[in-house]
Amino acid sequence: SQQFYGSALKTGVAGAQRSPPKGFAWPVAGVPIAFVPVRGREVNEGSSQLNREEAVRVEQIVLGLLSGGEVSVADVGVVSPYAAQVRLLRRQLGGTRTGAGPSKAPGLNHIGLGVE
């Protein structure tokens, strides 16, 4: 917020009101954000890149969060700067921007996947 918005961007929920959802081993208890290290290598696909190991880990995390029962598909968003990685994740998770396509979990075909 400070770096990009001059501290003008504010949350409507205090940190104490935002408990981490079940279904994922959060590295820091009580903090619902995590950076997950993944060993893998990026490969070129056309003018973009993808990392298969990272996509597998994202799939595991998303399915785990959904199975925890506190998160719905509408609560999940996956962002990647690489179009090839987004395509791979869509194939693995069954998500599309339009909500069409096969799914590995009930309602997962509506997960938001995009290049940001």
KEKE-3310 file (N, C-alpha, C; in steps of 0.2 Angstrom, whole numbers, plus 5000, padded with zeros to 4 digits):
npx = (5004:5009:5021:5015:5003:5004:5000:4987:4978:4968:4963:4948:4947:4953:4969:4968:4955:4956:4958:4969:4964:4959:4967:4979:4997:5001:5016:5018:5010:4994:4995:4989:4996:5008:5024:5029:5042:5048:5056:5061:5062:5061:5055:5055:5041:5036:5035:5035:5036:5036:5033:5033:5034:5031:5018:5012:5013:5005:4993:4991:4990:4979:4969:4970:4966:4953:4948:4948:4937:4934:4936:4929:4928:4926:4933:4946:4961:4973:4988:4999:5014:5016:5010:5011:5012:5000:4991:4995:4992:4978:4975:4978:4970:4958:4952:4946:4944:4931:4924:4921:4924:4933:4934:4943:4939:4923:4916:4928:4930:4927:4937:4948:4960:4973:4984:4993)
npy = (4994:5006:5008:5008:5014:5026:5024:5024:5014:5004:4991:4982:4974:4969:4962:4953:4948:4940:4925:4912:4901:4883:4868:4870:4870:4883:4893:4903:4904:4910:4920:4924:4923:4917:4913:4901:4890:4882:4869:4869:4870:4884:4883:4887:4892:4895:4912:4914:4908:4893:4883:4867:4860:4870:4873:4861:4861:4873:4868:4858:4865:4873:4864:4858:4869:4871:4858:4860:4866:4879:4888:4894:4891:4903:4911:4910:4914:4914:4920:4924:4929:4924:4919:4906:4899:4901:4895:4882:4880:4882:4870:4860:4863:4865:4878:4893:4909:4911:4902:4890:4872:4857:4850:4846:4847:4850:4863:4869:4873:4886:4894:4908:4912:4921:4932:4944)
npz = (5000:5004:4996:4983:4983:4991:5004:5004:5001:5010:5022:5025:5035:5051:5055:5066:5064:5053:5051:5047:5034:5036:5030:5024:5029:5037:5037:5047:5061:5063:5053:5038:5025:5014:5008:4997:4995:4981:4973:4957:4939:4927:4911:4894:4884:4870:4869:4882:4899:4910:4925:4930:4942:4951:4947:4951:4965:4968:4964:4973:4985:4983:4981:4994:5002:4998:5002:5016:5020:5024:5014:4999:4981:4976:4984:4980:4971:4959:4953:4940:4932:4920:4904:4899:4911:4917:4908:4910:4923:4922:4914:4924:4935:4930:4928:4921:4913:4910:4917:4912:4908:4912:4929:4944:4956:4965:4958:4955:4942:4941:4946:4948:4936:4930:4921:4928)
capx = (5000:5013:5025:5012:4997:5005:4997:4980:4974:4966:4959:4942:4947:4959:4972:4965:4949:4957:4962:4971:4959:4961:4969:4986:5001:5004:5022:5018:5003:4990:4997:4986:5000:5014:5028:5031:5048:5047:5062:5059:5065:5057:5056:5052:5036:5035:5039:5033:5039:5032:5037:5029:5034:5027:5011:5009:5012:4999:4987:4991:4988:4972:4964:4970:4962:4946:4945:4948:4930:4933:4937:4926:4931:4925:4938:4953:4963:4980:4991:5005:5016:5018:5004:5012:5011:4992:4988:4997:4987:4971:4974:4978:4965:4952:4949:4946:4941:4924:4921:4920:4930:4933:4936:4946:4935:4917:4916:4934:4931:4926:4943:4950:4967:4975:4990:4993)
capy = (5000:5012:5009:5009:5019:5031:5022:5026:5008:5002:4985:4983:4969:4969:4956:4949:4946:4937:4919:4908:4895:4876:4865:4872:4871:4890:4893:4907:4903:4917:4924:4920:4924:4913:4912:4894:4889:4876:4868:4867:4875:4887:4881:4892:4889:4901:4918:4914:4902:4889:4879:4862:4859:4875:4872:4855:4864:4877:4863:4854:4870:4875:4858:4857:4874:4869:4853:4862:4868:4886:4892:4891:4892:4911:4915:4908:4917:4912:4925:4922:4934:4921:4916:4899:4896:4902:4890:4875:4880:4881:4863:4856:4865:4866:4884:4897:4915:4911:4897:4883:4867:4851:4852:4841:4847:4853:4871:4872:4876:4894:4897:4914:4912:4926:4935:4951)
capz = (5000:5005:4990:4976:4983:4996:5010:5003:5001:5017:5022:5029:5040:5055:5055:5071:5062:5047:5053:5041:5033:5036:5023:5022:5034:5037:5040:5053:5064:5063:5047:5032:5019:5014:5002:4998:4991:4976:4968:4950:4934:4922:4904:4889:4880:4865:4872:4889:4903:4915:4930:4931:4949:4955:4946:4955:4972:4968:4964:4980:4990:4981:4983:5001:5005:4997:5006:5023:5021:5026:5008:4993:4975:4975:4988:4978:4965:4957:4949:4938:4927:4914:4901:4899:4918:4918:4904:4913:4929:4920:4913:4930:4940:4926:4928:4915:4915:4909:4921:4908:4907:4917:4936:4948:4963:4964:4958:4954:4936:4942:4950:4944:4934:4925:4920:4931)
cpx = (5004:5017:5021:5006:4998:5001:4989:4975:4974:4962:4953:4941:4953:4962:4970:4958:4950:4961:4963:4966:4963:4963:4976:4990:5004:5010:5022:5011:5000:4991:4994:4989:5006:5018:5031:5037:5047:5054:5059:5063:5060:5059:5052:5047:5034:5039:5037:5037:5034:5036:5032:5028:5030:5020:5008:5008:5006:4993:4986:4988:4981:4967:4964:4966:4955:4943:4945:4941:4929:4933:4933:4930:4931:4930:4945:4955:4971:4982:4997:5007:5017:5012:5005:5010:5003:4989:4989:4992:4980:4970:4974:4972:4958:4948:4950:4943:4934:4920:4919:4926:4929:4936:4939:4942:4929:4918:4922:4935:4929:4932:4946:4958:4968:4982:4990:4999)
cpy = (5006:5014:5011:5014:5024:5030:5023:5020:5005:4995:4986:4978:4969:4963:4951:4945:4941:4931:4915:4902:4888:4874:4866:4873:4878:4890:4898:4907:4910:4922:4921:4922:4920:4913:4905:4892:4882:4875:4865:4871:4877:4885:4886:4888:4895:4907:4919:4908:4899:4885:4874:4860:4864:4874:4866:4857:4868:4873:4860:4859:4872:4870:4857:4863:4873:4863:4854:4865:4875:4891:4889:4893:4900:4914:4914:4911:4915:4917:4923:4927:4931:4918:4909:4895:4896:4896:4883:4875:4879:4873:4859:4857:4865:4872:4888:4904:4915:4906:4891:4879:4862:4854:4845:4841:4851:4860:4874:4875:4884:4897:4903:4913:4917:4928:4942:4954)
cpz = (5000:4998:4984:4977:4988:5002:5010:5003:5008:5017:5026:5034:5044:5055:5060:5069:5056:5049:5047:5040:5034:5030:5021:5029:5034:5040:5046:5055:5065:5058:5041:5025:5020:5007:5002:4993:4987:4972:4962:4945:4929:4915:4900:4885:4876:4868:4879:4893:4908:4919:4932:4939:4953:4953:4950:4962:4972:4968:4970:4985:4989:4983:4991:5005:5004:5001:5014:5025:5023:5020:5002:4987:4973:4979:4985:4971:4964:4952:4947:4932:4920:4911:4901:4906:4919:4914:4907:4919:4927:4918:4919:4934:4936:4926:4922:4917:4914:4913:4918:4909:4913:4924:4939:4955:4961:4964:4956:4947:4936:4945:4945:4942:4929:4926:4923:4930)
residu = (SER:GLN:GLN:PHE:TYR:GLY:SER:ALA:LEU:LYS:THR:GLY:VAL:ALA:GLY:ALA:GLN:ARG:SER:PRO:PRO:LYS:GLY:PHE:ALA:TRP:PRO:VAL:ALA:GLY:VAL:PRO:ILE:ALA:PHE:VAL:PRO:VAL:ARG:GLY:ARG:GLU:VAL:ASN:GLU:GLY:SER:SER:GLN:LEU:ASN:ARG:GLU:GLU:ALA:VAL:ARG:VAL:GLU:GLN:ILE:VAL:LEU:GLY:LEU:LEU:SER:GLY:GLY:GLU:VAL:SER:VAL:ALA:ASP:VAL:GLY:VAL:VAL:SER:PRO:TYR:ALA:ALA:GLN:VAL:ARG:LEU:LEU:ARG:ARG:GLN:LEU:GLY:GLY:THR:ARG:THR:GLY:ALA:GLY:PRO:SER:LYS:ALA:PRO:GLY:LEU:ASN:HIS:ILE:GLY:LEU:GLY:VAL:GLU)
# end
